[in-house]
Amino acid sequence: MILPYLVWGFLKNFSFSKKSSYLVGMKNSFDKMMSLDIYISNLDKEEYTKITDDLKPISKKSVNLLSWGIQDLFTEKELYSDLKLIKTFSKNFNWKNNITSIIKENDYESLVLTDLQKKIIWVSDGFTKMTGYEKEFALNRTPRFLQGEKTKETTRKRIQSKLLKGKPFKDVIINYRKDKSTYKCELYIIPLQNNDSSEITHFLALEKEVV
């Protein structure tokens, strides 16, 4: 939660008209607002950008703290969105895995959900940020479309072998973005099991770029 002195610091550098407009907006939304954190988290990215553009530095330390706080809110918002969508899939497919624990306890930039044929049925917004490909482009394709000349065949075979074992595992593979640049992608792949039969029905990959 953003500290009270940051709230004051956030407001005091607005021009009078900007400050008044902002406070009126807060007042109009007061019935839905428990704190400045929640107010900011309800802004879309365009509104957020307008606010940050109007900020003038209070001090280097304060601005860094404020920027961190707002950015953290958007990260939490994305995490909540990812969790909500994955839990919908979980309910539909009756997975026994603890989805909440998987999402909240692991670091990732992108989520990729595939069926047993490894065809992608859903990706998170982070997928586009990481690869440059639109989400719709990835659907019904296998993750192999992200691979290229520098992707080692030994890595592909190793990952395939681990998938067949039906256990969660981590590995690193060289992938290609839409602009053809390469990046090292750490995969944490989790087999998702049906709650009744315990059979694996899907795979969830938590992905992040590593050095």
Secondary structure, 3 states (H helix, E strand, C coil): CCCHHHHHHHHHCCCHHHHHHHHHHHHHCHHHCCCHHHHHHCCCHHHHHHHHHHCCCCCHHHHHHHHHHHHHHHHHHHHHHHHHHHHHHHHHHCECCCHHHHHHCCCCCEEEEEECCCCEEEECHHHHHHHCCCHHHHCCCCHHHHCCCCCCHHHHHHHHHHHHHCCCEEEEEEEECCCCCEEEEEEEEEEEEECCCCCEEEEEEEEEEEC
